[in-house]
Amino acid sequence: MDAVKTVAFIGLGNMGGPMAGNLVAAGYRVLGYDLFPAALEAGAARGVEAAESGEAAVAQADVVITMLPSGAHLIDAYQGGLLAAARPATLFVDCSTIDVHDARQAAELARAAGHRPVDAPVSGGTVGAEAGTLTFMVGADDAEAADARPLLEIMGKNVVHCGASGAGQAAKVCNNMILGVSMIAVSEAFVLGERLGLTHQALYDVAAHSSGQCWALTTNCPVPGPVPTSPANRDYQPGFMGALMAKDLGLAVEAIATTGTAARMGPLAAEIYRSFADDGGARTDFSGVINTIREASGAASENDGAEEA
């Protein structure tokens, strides 16, 4: 593929804005579009040129990157003008987290329009987006994956080609199911430790250096103190919002159902995070689920006491 000079970036939210900014810092011209003026303004502060529309941005671009809320948004954007506005054989890289079926449908639409699709969802949250340390899970043909890699390596430190179209989303849904389940397990362990008289630091020092070690503990620790950079130290400001974890686990449940997988923990985690999001945790970091567990534990103790009395 010829050298990329101009990138259209559609979706400049909490993830897309920093990612686009990192491309600007690397020397690319980035034309950005978002439905929300505040996102455009934030993008402009990072050097992203605001376009009048998604189509206007795409028409000038060598590569189009999308970061949108859902598969329906992506397909609507593709069919609503992005594919038609693009130059022939444009590389379309979607970094949204969407259903595997929607990713494959979007890829088919892009190919039918004469373009080259890549699904490349990310892991690493807003911290990774800012720092350029995201992990990209890529679903694409070999040539398209190779052409997308130089841009992805600017925005992230790990780029894994997982297979053909849809494979990136498949990897993402599995990864986030692990993350959701493990955060609940870590949170339950801390609440149990509290009730057994353990300090947070003591439990952390043991688990972080033994078989309980995991990302949910050592990077996104759900209690303040042991990991100073975790969202728990800033009143659970995201980070990765509870609403997004609920959404991603919903995608996992759909995949579990369609594949007939005998999974039990993923659906239970989805139920817990759906309740967490509905009960006020939607816009807080997903590690805030520990507060739900702590509150429920208090209610359980009160009920136990009433029964004993």
N, C-alpha and C positions, 0 to 999 in steps of 0.2 A: 504494500500500500504506500502511496506517495506520502511525503511528510505532512503531518497534520498541522495546520496553522490556526484554524478557527473551530471552536467547539460550541455547540448550542447546548445549554444546560436548562432543562425544563423541570422546575420544582426546586425552589431555593429556600426550603425550610431549614429546620434545625440540623439536618444532615446534609442536604444538598448545598446550602449556602457555604459552609466551610469547605466542602469538597471542591466546589467551583472556585473558591478562593485559592485553594492549593494549586489548581491548574493555572490560574493567573500568575501566581508567584513563580511558577515554573516557566513562564514565558509565553503561554498560550493566550490568544485572544478568546475570551469567553463571552458569548452573547446569552444572557439569561432571561428567563420569563417565569413569572409566578402570578397566580391570580390575586395574591395579597400584596398590596403596595408596600407594606412594612418589610416583607421579604425581599422585594426588589431594592428597597433602600438599603437594607443590610447587605445585600449582594454588591451594590454599588460601592459601599464602604470597603469592600474587599477587592475592588477593581473590576467587578463584573459589569459589562455594559448591558443596560436594561433594553430589552427589545419590546416593540409595541404589541407583539403577539408571539405565540409559540411558532406559528408558521413563518413569521418574519425572521426569527432567530434561525430556524432550521434551513431556510432558503440560502443562507450564507455560509453554512457550516460544512466542514469535512466529516465531523463526527457529531452525532446527537446522543446526549446522555439524559435519561429521564429518571427522576426520583419522585414517585407519585404514591398516593395513599393506598391504592388498591388496583387489582387487575382490571376492574371495570373502568377506572379512570384512565389506565394506560390504553386499553382498547378503544375507548371513546376518543382519546387524544390522537391515536394513530389514524382511526377512521375519520376523525373530524378535521383533518387537514395536515397533520405532521408528515405523513408518508407522501402525500401528494405534493407537498411543498419542497421536499428534499431533492437534492441533485441525484442523478442515477447512481446506484450502487453505494449509497451512503451507509456508513456503519452506524447502526442504532444499538446503543448499549443501555439496557434498562437495569437500573440499580435498585428498583423498588423491591419490596418483599410481597409477593403475590402467590396465588395458587399456581401449582405446576401446570394445570390444564390451561389457565389463562396465559401463562408464559409461553406455552407451545402455540396457542392460538395467535398470540401477538407475533411470534416468530413467523408463523405461516402468512400472516397479513403482510409483514415486512418483506418476505421473500416474493410474494405475489406482486408487490409493488416495485420489485426490482432492487430491493435493498438487502443489507447484510445484518442479520440480527444476532445479538448477544444478550443473554440474561446473566446479570452479575450482581446479585444481592450481596449485602455487606453485613459484617459483624464487627462490633467494636464501639458502637454508640457514638454520642456526640463528642466524647473525649477523643476517640479514634479518628473521627471526621476532622476535628480541629488539628490534631497532631499529624495527620497523614499516615496513620498506623492501622488502618482498617484491614480486615481480611475480606477478599472478594472470592466468591464461589461462582465459577464461570460455567455457563452452559452454552455451547456454540460449536460449530465446525472448527477444525484445527486452524484454518486460515484466519477466520474471524477472531478466534481466541488470541492468536498471535498478534493480530493488528491492534486489538484492544489492550493488550498487556502493557505497553509503554505508558498509556494514560492511567491505567489502574495502578501501576507501580508508583506513580506520583501521589496518588490519593491513599495508598495503602502499603503495608509492608509484606503482606502475604497474598498471593494470587494463585488460586488453585483451579485448574481446568478440570471440572468434574465429569464432563461428558457432553453429549449433544444438547440441543435446545431443551430447556426445562430442568436439566440436571443441576444447574446452579440453585434453582429454587427448591429442588428436592433436598439438596444438602443443607440449605438454610432452614427449612422446616424441621429437619431432623436435629440440627444443631440447637435451634431455639427451644425445641422440646426438652433437650438435655438441660439447657440453661434454666428454663422455667421450673422444671422438677428439682434441679439442684438448689436453686435459690430457696424454694419452699423447704427443702430438707435442711439447709444451713440455718434458715430462720427458725425452724422448729427446734433445732439443736441449741441455738442460743437461748431461746425461751425456756427450754428444759433446763439448760445450765443455770439460768437465773434462779429457777425454782429449786434447784439443788444446791444453791449457794456458791456457784462458780462465778468468778469475775469474767467479763468479756475477754480481757486480755489473756487470762489463763487458758480459756478454751481455745482462743485463737492460736496461741503459741503451741498448743498441742496439735490441733487439727491441721494448721498450716504446714506442719513439718511431719505429718504422718498420713495415714490412709484417707483422711477426710479432706485432703487438699483439693481445691477446685477453684475455678475463676470466680464463682459466686462468693467464695470466702476471701481469697487473697487479693482480688482486685476490686470487687464491688461489695465488700463486707457490709452486711445489713445493720450493724451497730456502729455507733461513732467511736473513734479512738484507735483501734488496731490498724486501720488503713486510712491515714489522714485524708487521702484524695477521694474516698468513696462518698457517694451522695448522702449517706447517713450523717455525715459531718456538716452538711448544709441543709438540714431539715428535709432531706429526701427530694431536693430539686433534681430533675432528670438531667443527664443520664438518659436512661431508656424508660419511657413512660409506661405506666401500668396499662394504659389503653392499647399500646402497641404490643405488649406481651400478650394481652388477652386476644388481640387480633391474630398474632402469629400462632398461638396455641389453638385458636379456632381453625386455622389452616391445617395444623397438624391433625386435629380431630377429623377434618374432612378427608385428609389423606389416609388416615387410619381406616376410616369407614370404606373408602373406595377400594382399598387394597386388601381389606379383610385381615388386617394385622391384629393379633391378639395382644393389644396394648391396654394397660390399665392405668398406669401412672400419668401418661400424657393427658388423657381425658379428665382425670381428677385434677391435675394442675390447671387445665383449661377452665374447669368449673370454679376453682378457687380464684383464679385471676379475673374471671368474668365478674364474680361477686366483688372482688377488690376494686375493679374499675367502676362498677356501678355504685359502689358505696363511698365514692369520693377519692379513690386512688388513681383515677384515669390519667391525671396530669402530674402525678408525682412519680418518682422513680419506682421501678418495679420491686426494688428491695424493700420498699415500705410495706410490703405484705407482712413483714414481721410484726408490725403494729396490730394488724388484723388478728394474727395468731395470738399475740400477747393479750389483746382484749378478749378474745374468745376463751383464752385460758383462765382469765379472771372470772368470766361469767361461769365457766365450768366449776371453778372452785367454790363460788357462791352457791351454785346449785348442789354441789356435793355436801357443802356445810348444811344446807337446808334439809337435805335428805337425812344426814346423820342426826340432826336435831330432832 
